[in-house]
Amino acid sequence: MLASSLICLVAGTGLVAASLLMPAYRLRLEVMGAGLFIAGLCLLGAELPLLR
């Protein structure tokens, strides 16, 4: 689960960064990237208490 949260964080950040290079798809990429980023944060937040 930790790996999937890190993958979501990295993929979300990558999509938002790619939106700067593709203005035609900017809104779609930012929405998908933000969703993945927030999903990664939620997964990471759920995983942290289990690691203690």
PDB file with SEQRES, HELIX, SHEET and CRYST1 records, atoms N, CA, C and O in Angstrom:
SEQRES   1 A   52  MET LEU ALA SER SER LEU ILE CYS LEU VAL ALA GLY THR          
SEQRES   2 A   52  GLY LEU VAL ALA ALA SER LEU LEU MET PRO ALA TYR ARG          
SEQRES   3 A   52  LEU ARG LEU GLU VAL MET GLY ALA GLY LEU PHE ILE ALA          
SEQRES   4 A   52  GLY LEU CYS LEU LEU GLY ALA GLU LEU PRO LEU LEU ARG          
HELIX    1 AA1 LEU A    2  SER A   19  1                                  18    
HELIX    2 AA2 PRO A   23  TYR A   25  5                                   3    
HELIX    3 AA3 ARG A   26  LEU A   51  1                                  26    
CRYST1    1.000    1.000    1.000  90.00  90.00  90.00 P 1           1          
ATOM      1  N   MET A   1       0.831  -1.184   0.000  1.00  0.00           N  
ATOM      2  CA  MET A   1       0.000   0.000   0.000  1.00  0.00           C  
ATOM      3  C   MET A   1       0.878   1.251   0.000  1.00  0.00           C  
ATOM      4  O   MET A   1       0.517   2.274  -0.582  1.00  0.00           O  
ATOM      5  N   LEU A   2       2.010   1.160   0.645  1.00  0.00           N  
ATOM      6  CA  LEU A   2       2.923   2.302   0.659  1.00  0.00           C  
ATOM      7  C   LEU A   2       3.446   2.595  -0.740  1.00  0.00           C  
ATOM      8  O   LEU A   2       3.589   3.752  -1.136  1.00  0.00           O  
ATOM      9  N   ALA A   3       3.728   1.534  -1.480  1.00  0.00           N  
ATOM     10  CA  ALA A   3       4.228   1.728  -2.842  1.00  0.00           C  
ATOM     11  C   ALA A   3       3.163   2.361  -3.734  1.00  0.00           C  
ATOM     12  O   ALA A   3       3.469   3.218  -4.563  1.00  0.00           O  
ATOM     13  N   SER A   4       1.921   1.938  -3.563  1.00  0.00           N  
ATOM     14  CA  SER A   4       0.863   2.506  -4.400  1.00  0.00           C  
ATOM     15  C   SER A   4       0.627   3.973  -4.074  1.00  0.00           C  
ATOM     16  O   SER A   4       0.302   4.758  -4.965  1.00  0.00           O  
ATOM     17  N   SER A   5       0.784   4.356  -2.810  1.00  0.00           N  
ATOM     18  CA  SER A   5       0.620   5.770  -2.471  1.00  0.00           C  
ATOM     19  C   SER A   5       1.746   6.602  -3.074  1.00  0.00           C  
ATOM     20  O   SER A   5       1.508   7.713  -3.548  1.00  0.00           O  
ATOM     21  N   LEU A   6       2.946   6.085  -3.062  1.00  0.00           N  
ATOM     22  CA  LEU A   6       4.058   6.825  -3.670  1.00  0.00           C  
ATOM     23  C   LEU A   6       3.914   6.910  -5.183  1.00  0.00           C  
ATOM     24  O   LEU A   6       4.266   7.922  -5.789  1.00  0.00           O  
ATOM     25  N   ILE A   7       3.396   5.844  -5.795  1.00  0.00           N  
ATOM     26  CA  ILE A   7       3.164   5.868  -7.240  1.00  0.00           C  
ATOM     27  C   ILE A   7       2.110   6.905  -7.588  1.00  0.00           C  
ATOM     28  O   ILE A   7       2.254   7.636  -8.568  1.00  0.00           O  
ATOM     29  N   CYS A   8       1.041   6.973  -6.781  1.00  0.00           N  
ATOM     30  CA  CYS A   8      -0.005   7.979  -7.025  1.00  0.00           C  
ATOM     31  C   CYS A   8       0.544   9.392  -6.865  1.00  0.00           C  
ATOM     32  O   CYS A   8       0.218  10.278  -7.655  1.00  0.00           O  
ATOM     33  N   LEU A   9       1.368   9.608  -5.856  1.00  0.00           N  
ATOM     34  CA  LEU A   9       1.947  10.936  -5.655  1.00  0.00           C  
ATOM     35  C   LEU A   9       2.831  11.340  -6.829  1.00  0.00           C  
ATOM     36  O   LEU A   9       2.736  12.462  -7.325  1.00  0.00           O  
ATOM     37  N   VAL A  10       3.685  10.431  -7.268  1.00  0.00           N  
ATOM     38  CA  VAL A  10       4.601  10.736  -8.371  1.00  0.00           C  
ATOM     39  C   VAL A  10       3.840  10.910  -9.684  1.00  0.00           C  
ATOM     40  O   VAL A  10       4.137  11.817 -10.461  1.00  0.00           O  
ATOM     41  N   ALA A  11       2.861  10.043  -9.931  1.00  0.00           N  
ATOM     42  CA  ALA A  11       2.086  10.155 -11.172  1.00  0.00           C  
ATOM     43  C   ALA A  11       1.267  11.442 -11.187  1.00  0.00           C  
ATOM     44  O   ALA A  11       1.163  12.099 -12.223  1.00  0.00           O  
ATOM     45  N   GLY A  12       0.690  11.801 -10.054  1.00  0.00           N  
ATOM     46  CA  GLY A  12      -0.077  13.040  -9.980  1.00  0.00           C  
ATOM     47  C   GLY A  12       0.785  14.259 -10.219  1.00  0.00           C  
ATOM     48  O   GLY A  12       0.390  15.181 -10.933  1.00  0.00           O  
ATOM     49  N   THR A  13       1.962  14.262  -9.622  1.00  0.00           N  
ATOM     50  CA  THR A  13       2.883  15.375  -9.826  1.00  0.00           C  
ATOM     51  C   THR A  13       3.350  15.439 -11.280  1.00  0.00           C  
ATOM     52  O   THR A  13       3.489  16.523 -11.847  1.00  0.00           O  
ATOM     53  N   GLY A  14       3.589  14.282 -11.872  1.00  0.00           N  
ATOM     54  CA  GLY A  14       4.012  14.240 -13.267  1.00  0.00           C  
ATOM     55  C   GLY A  14       2.940  14.736 -14.217  1.00  0.00           C  
ATOM     56  O   GLY A  14       3.242  15.428 -15.190  1.00  0.00           O  
ATOM     57  N   LEU A  15       1.680  14.386 -13.943  1.00  0.00           N  
ATOM     58  CA  LEU A  15       0.599  14.853 -14.808  1.00  0.00           C  
ATOM     59  C   LEU A  15       0.419  16.359 -14.716  1.00  0.00           C  
ATOM     60  O   LEU A  15       0.180  17.017 -15.728  1.00  0.00           O  
ATOM     61  N   VAL A  16       0.530  16.905 -13.526  1.00  0.00           N  
ATOM     62  CA  VAL A  16       0.404  18.351 -13.385  1.00  0.00           C  
ATOM     63  C   VAL A  16       1.576  19.057 -14.070  1.00  0.00           C  
ATOM     64  O   VAL A  16       1.397  20.108 -14.686  1.00  0.00           O  
ATOM     65  N   ALA A  17       2.763  18.483 -13.963  1.00  0.00           N  
ATOM     66  CA  ALA A  17       3.911  19.079 -14.650  1.00  0.00           C  
ATOM     67  C   ALA A  17       3.757  18.970 -16.163  1.00  0.00           C  
ATOM     68  O   ALA A  17       4.150  19.883 -16.889  1.00  0.00           O  
ATOM     69  N   ALA A  18       3.191  17.867 -16.646  1.00  0.00           N  
ATOM     70  CA  ALA A  18       2.995  17.697 -18.082  1.00  0.00           C  
ATOM     71  C   ALA A  18       1.939  18.655 -18.619  1.00  0.00           C  
ATOM     72  O   ALA A  18       1.950  19.000 -19.800  1.00  0.00           O  
ATOM     73  N   SER A  19       1.035  19.081 -17.754  1.00  0.00           N  
ATOM     74  CA  SER A  19      -0.009  20.011 -18.209  1.00  0.00           C  
ATOM     75  C   SER A  19       0.578  21.358 -18.628  1.00  0.00           C  
ATOM     76  O   SER A  19      -0.021  22.083 -19.423  1.00  0.00           O  
ATOM     77  N   LEU A  20       1.735  21.681 -18.097  1.00  0.00           N  
ATOM     78  CA  LEU A  20       2.379  22.932 -18.498  1.00  0.00           C  
ATOM     79  C   LEU A  20       2.913  22.864 -19.925  1.00  0.00           C  
ATOM     80  O   LEU A  20       3.051  23.889 -20.592  1.00  0.00           O  
ATOM     81  N   LEU A  21       3.210  21.656 -20.387  1.00  0.00           N  
ATOM     82  CA  LEU A  21       3.751  21.479 -21.731  1.00  0.00           C  
ATOM     83  C   LEU A  21       2.671  21.284 -22.780  1.00  0.00           C  
ATOM     84  O   LEU A  21       2.921  21.478 -23.970  1.00  0.00           O  
ATOM     85  N   MET A  22       1.459  20.897 -22.348  1.00  0.00           N  
ATOM     86  CA  MET A  22       0.370  20.632 -23.288  1.00  0.00           C  
ATOM     87  C   MET A  22      -0.826  21.513 -22.948  1.00  0.00           C  
ATOM     88  O   MET A  22      -1.720  21.077 -22.222  1.00  0.00           O  
ATOM     89  N   PRO A  23      -0.861  22.722 -23.449  1.00  0.00           N  
ATOM     90  CA  PRO A  23      -1.957  23.623 -23.090  1.00  0.00           C  
ATOM     91  C   PRO A  23      -3.335  23.142 -23.552  1.00  0.00           C  
ATOM     92  O   PRO A  23      -4.345  23.515 -22.956  1.00  0.00           O  
ATOM     93  N   ALA A  24      -3.392  22.325 -24.599  1.00  0.00           N  
ATOM     94  CA  ALA A  24      -4.682  21.850 -25.089  1.00  0.00           C  
ATOM     95  C   ALA A  24      -5.342  20.894 -24.093  1.00  0.00           C  
ATOM     96  O   ALA A  24      -6.568  20.846 -23.995  1.00  0.00           O  
ATOM     97  N   TYR A  25      -4.547  20.152 -23.373  1.00  0.00           N  
ATOM     98  CA  TYR A  25      -5.062  19.175 -22.414  1.00  0.00           C  
ATOM     99  C   TYR A  25      -4.841  19.615 -20.977  1.00  0.00           C  
ATOM    100  O   TYR A  25      -4.901  18.789 -20.066  1.00  0.00           O  
ATOM    101  N   ARG A  26      -4.590  20.876 -20.758  1.00  0.00           N  
ATOM    102  CA  ARG A  26      -4.182  21.356 -19.438  1.00  0.00           C  
ATOM    103  C   ARG A  26      -5.210  21.062 -18.348  1.00  0.00           C  
ATOM    104  O   ARG A  26      -4.851  20.564 -17.281  1.00  0.00           O  
ATOM    105  N   LEU A  27      -6.462  21.359 -18.600  1.00  0.00           N  
ATOM    106  CA  LEU A  27      -7.492  21.160 -17.580  1.00  0.00           C  
ATOM    107  C   LEU A  27      -7.643  19.685 -17.233  1.00  0.00           C  
ATOM    108  O   LEU A  27      -7.733  19.326 -16.059  1.00  0.00           O  
ATOM    109  N   ARG A  28      -7.672  18.829 -18.255  1.00  0.00           N  
ATOM    110  CA  ARG A  28      -7.822  17.392 -18.004  1.00  0.00           C  
ATOM    111  C   ARG A  28      -6.640  16.840 -17.221  1.00  0.00           C  
ATOM    112  O   ARG A  28      -6.817  16.088 -16.263  1.00  0.00           O  
ATOM    113  N   LEU A  29      -5.440  17.216 -17.632  1.00  0.00           N  
ATOM    114  CA  LEU A  29      -4.257  16.701 -16.947  1.00  0.00           C  
ATOM    115  C   LEU A  29      -4.170  17.199 -15.515  1.00  0.00           C  
ATOM    116  O   LEU A  29      -3.763  16.452 -14.625  1.00  0.00           O  
ATOM    117  N   GLU A  30      -4.544  18.447 -15.280  1.00  0.00           N  
ATOM    118  CA  GLU A  30      -4.491  18.969 -13.912  1.00  0.00           C  
ATOM    119  C   GLU A  30      -5.529  18.307 -13.014  1.00  0.00           C  
ATOM    120  O   GLU A  30      -5.260  18.049 -11.841  1.00  0.00           O  
ATOM    121  N   VAL A  31      -6.714  18.030 -13.558  1.00  0.00           N  
ATOM    122  CA  VAL A  31      -7.748  17.369 -12.757  1.00  0.00           C  
ATOM    123  C   VAL A  31      -7.339  15.938 -12.430  1.00  0.00           C  
ATOM    124  O   VAL A  31      -7.476  15.497 -11.288  1.00  0.00           O  
ATOM    125  N   MET A  32      -6.834  15.206 -13.431  1.00  0.00           N  
ATOM    126  CA  MET A  32      -6.394  13.829 -13.175  1.00  0.00           C  
ATOM    127  C   MET A  32      -5.198  13.811 -12.238  1.00  0.00           C  
ATOM    128  O   MET A  32      -5.119  12.964 -11.348  1.00  0.00           O  
ATOM    129  N   GLY A  33      -4.267  14.738 -12.430  1.00  0.00           N  
ATOM    130  CA  GLY A  33      -3.085  14.792 -11.566  1.00  0.00           C  
ATOM    131  C   GLY A  33      -3.435  15.137 -10.144  1.00  0.00           C  
ATOM    132  O   GLY A  33      -2.883  14.558  -9.208  1.00  0.00           O  
ATOM    133  N   ALA A  34      -4.351  16.077  -9.966  1.00  0.00           N  
ATOM    134  CA  ALA A  34      -4.762  16.442  -8.607  1.00  0.00           C  
ATOM    135  C   ALA A  34      -5.482  15.292  -7.933  1.00  0.00           C  
ATOM    136  O   ALA A  34      -5.293  15.056  -6.740  1.00  0.00           O  
ATOM    137  N   GLY A  35      -6.306  14.572  -8.683  1.00  0.00           N  
ATOM    138  CA  GLY A  35      -7.000  13.409  -8.112  1.00  0.00           C  
ATOM    139  C   GLY A  35      -6.030  12.326  -7.676  1.00  0.00           C  
ATOM    140  O   GLY A  35      -6.174  11.751  -6.597  1.00  0.00           O  
ATOM    141  N   LEU A  36      -5.043  12.048  -8.517  1.00  0.00           N  
ATOM    142  CA  LEU A  36      -4.040  11.043  -8.140  1.00  0.00           C  
ATOM    143  C   LEU A  36      -3.211  11.500  -6.947  1.00  0.00           C  
ATOM    144  O   LEU A  36      -2.880  10.701  -6.072  1.00  0.00           O  
ATOM    145  N   PHE A  37      -2.879  12.783  -6.916  1.00  0.00           N  
ATOM    146  CA  PHE A  37      -2.083  13.306  -5.809  1.00  0.00           C  
ATOM    147  C   PHE A  37      -2.852  13.186  -4.494  1.00  0.00           C  
ATOM    148  O   PHE A  37      -2.292  12.768  -3.481  1.00  0.00           O  
ATOM    149  N   ILE A  38      -4.130  13.550  -4.512  1.00  0.00           N  
ATOM    150  CA  ILE A  38      -4.933  13.465  -3.294  1.00  0.00           C  
ATOM    151  C   ILE A  38      -5.152  12.008  -2.899  1.00  0.00           C  
ATOM    152  O   ILE A  38      -5.142  11.686  -1.711  1.00  0.00           O  
ATOM    153  N   ALA A  39      -5.349  11.124  -3.872  1.00  0.00           N  
ATOM    154  CA  ALA A  39      -5.481   9.700  -3.556  1.00  0.00           C  
ATOM    155  C   ALA A  39      -4.202   9.175  -2.918  1.00  0.00           C  
ATOM    156  O   ALA A  39      -4.255   8.383  -1.977  1.00  0.00           O  
ATOM    157  N   GLY A  40      -3.053   9.613  -3.426  1.00  0.00           N  
ATOM    158  CA  GLY A  40      -1.781   9.202  -2.837  1.00  0.00           C  
ATOM    159  C   GLY A  40      -1.623   9.696  -1.413  1.00  0.00           C  
ATOM    160  O   GLY A  40      -1.125   8.975  -0.548  1.00  0.00           O  
ATOM    161  N   LEU A  41      -2.051  10.939  -1.168  1.00  0.00           N  
ATOM    162  CA  LEU A  41      -1.981  11.461   0.202  1.00  0.00           C  
ATOM    163  C   LEU A  41      -2.898  10.698   1.142  1.00  0.00           C  
ATOM    164  O   LEU A  41      -2.538  10.438   2.290  1.00  0.00           O  
ATOM    165  N   CYS A  42      -4.090  10.336   0.656  1.00  0.00           N  
ATOM    166  CA  CYS A  42      -5.025   9.572   1.490  1.00  0.00           C  
ATOM    167  C   CYS A  42      -4.479   8.185   1.793  1.00  0.00           C  
ATOM    168  O   CYS A  42      -4.567   7.713   2.926  1.00  0.00           O  
ATOM    169  N   LEU A  43      -3.914   7.530   0.781  1.00  0.00           N  
ATOM    170  CA  LEU A  43      -3.336   6.213   1.015  1.00  0.00           C  
ATOM    171  C   LEU A  43      -2.157   6.290   1.977  1.00  0.00           C  
ATOM    172  O   LEU A  43      -1.995   5.430   2.843  1.00  0.00           O  
ATOM    173  N   LEU A  44      -1.346   7.313   1.822  1.00  0.00           N  
ATOM    174  CA  LEU A  44      -0.208   7.488   2.721  1.00  0.00           C  
ATOM    175  C   LEU A  44      -0.671   7.767   4.143  1.00  0.00           C  
ATOM    176  O   LEU A  44      -0.092   7.249   5.098  1.00  0.00           O  
ATOM    177  N   GLY A  45      -1.708   8.577   4.290  1.00  0.00           N  
ATOM    178  CA  GLY A  45      -2.250   8.861   5.609  1.00  0.00           C  
ATOM    179  C   GLY A  45      -2.856   7.640   6.265  1.00  0.00           C  
ATOM    180  O   GLY A  45      -2.800   7.495   7.486  1.00  0.00           O  
ATOM    181  N   ALA A  46      -3.442   6.750   5.457  1.00  0.00           N  
ATOM    182  CA  ALA A  46      -3.998   5.516   6.006  1.00  0.00           C  
ATOM    183  C   ALA A  46      -2.903   4.529   6.380  1.00  0.00           C  
ATOM    184  O   ALA A  46      -3.080   3.713   7.284  1.00  0.00           O  
ATOM    185  N   GLU A  47      -1.782   4.601   5.693  1.00  0.00           N  
ATOM    186  CA  GLU A  47      -0.691   3.653   5.919  1.00  0.00           C  
ATOM    187  C   GLU A  47       0.190   4.039   7.108  1.00  0.00           C  
ATOM    188  O   GLU A  47       0.714   3.160   7.793  1.00  0.00           O  
ATOM    189  N   LEU A  48       0.358   5.317   7.358  1.00  0.00           N  
ATOM    190  CA  LEU A  48       1.298   5.757   8.398  1.00  0.00           C  
ATOM    191  C   LEU A  48       1.000   5.194   9.790  1.00  0.00           C  
ATOM    192  O   LEU A  48       1.937   4.785  10.475  1.00  0.00           O  
ATOM    193  N   PRO A  49      -0.255   5.153  10.242  1.00  0.00           N  
ATOM    194  CA  PRO A  49      -0.484   4.553  11.571  1.00  0.00           C  
ATOM    195  C   PRO A  49      -0.125   3.075  11.631  1.00  0.00           C  
ATOM    196  O   PRO A  49       0.212   2.562  12.698  1.00  0.00           O  
ATOM    197  N   LEU A  50      -0.194   2.391  10.504  1.00  0.00           N  
ATOM    198  CA  LEU A  50       0.148   0.967  10.496  1.00  0.00           C  
ATOM    199  C   LEU A  50       1.653   0.735  10.557  1.00  0.00           C  
ATOM    200  O   LEU A  50       2.102  -0.348  10.934  1.00  0.00           O  
ATOM    201  N   LEU A  51       2.434   1.750  10.185  1.00  0.00           N  
ATOM    202  CA  LEU A  51       3.888   1.599  10.203  1.00  0.00           C  
ATOM    203  C   LEU A  51       4.486   1.795  11.581  1.00  0.00           C  
ATOM    204  O   LEU A  51       5.611   1.364  11.833  1.00  0.00           O  
ATOM    205  N   ARG A  52       3.754   2.439  12.478  1.00  0.00           N  
ATOM    206  CA  ARG A  52       4.284   2.715  13.815  1.00  0.00           C  
ATOM    207  C   ARG A  52       4.404   1.501  14.651  1.00  0.00           C  
ATOM    208  O   ARG A  52       4.837   1.584  15.801  1.00  0.00           O  
TER     209      ARG A  52                                                      
END                                                                             
